[in-house]
Amino acid sequence: MKKLHVNSWALYQKCMDQAKCKVAVDAGANDGGYTETLIQNGFFVHAFEPVPEVYHKLWKKFEHNPNCRISGYGLSDQIDIV
């Protein structure tokens, strides 16, 4: 799992604990560290990873997990091809 600065982790944990809606977005999911933590805390996760090689590893890691959906796209405020 990714190491976070102590204050960042406290904020992250507080947000998870207070969330009324247990649906999350992991934009740039990479190896799925945050995705996994969110799932373990009762969230359904929409994980996005645009790098094909990384996406395939992420998909294999979570392919049988009913609490997430893995997409091989990036998220942006612009329409473009990366």
N, C-alpha and C positions, 0 to 999 in steps of 0.2 A: 504494500500500500504506500501511497505517496506520503511523505513526511510534510506536515504543515507547521508553520509557526504556531506556537501555543495559543496566542490570541486568535489567530485565524481558525484554529480547530475549535476553540470555545464558541466562536460565532457560528461556525458551521453546525456544531452540535445543538446550539440553542435554536437555530432555524429549523432543524429536523424535529426537535422536540415540540416546537410550537406550531408546526405546519398543520393546518386544518385539512388541506387537500394533500393526499399522499401520492401525488404524481409529480415527477421531476424530469428535467431535461439535463442531460450531460452533453454539452456541446464541445466537441473535440475530446471524445471519450478516451482516446489513446489506449492504454492497457486495461481500462475498466476499473481502476482503483476506486474512483468515486461512485461509479455505477454499482459496484459490489457493496460498498458501504451503505448506499441508499437502499438497496434491496434488503440488506440485513436489518434495516431500520423500518421496514414495512412499506417502502415506496414502490410504485410501478415506475420504471425509468424508460424514457425515450433517449437512447444514446446515439449520438451522431459522430461518425469518424470518416472524414473524406479521403484519407490516404489508403489506397486499395490494400496494400500489404498489411497494414495495421488493422483495417476493417475486418479482413478475413480472420485474423487471429482473435479479434474481439468477438466476432460472430461465433466462432468455434467455442469460445469460452462460455458464452451465454445461450447457445442455440437451443438448449432444452429447458431454459429457465422461463417459466410463464410470466414472470414479473418484470420483463424488459422487452423492448423492441429495439433492435440494432439497425441503423440505417447508414448506408455508405455515402452520405452527403455531408457537406459543410453547411453551416448556418451563417448568414450574412444579412446586412441591411441593403445589399446591392445584388442585382441579378448579373451574374458573370460566370465565366468558366475559369477555374483555378488551374 
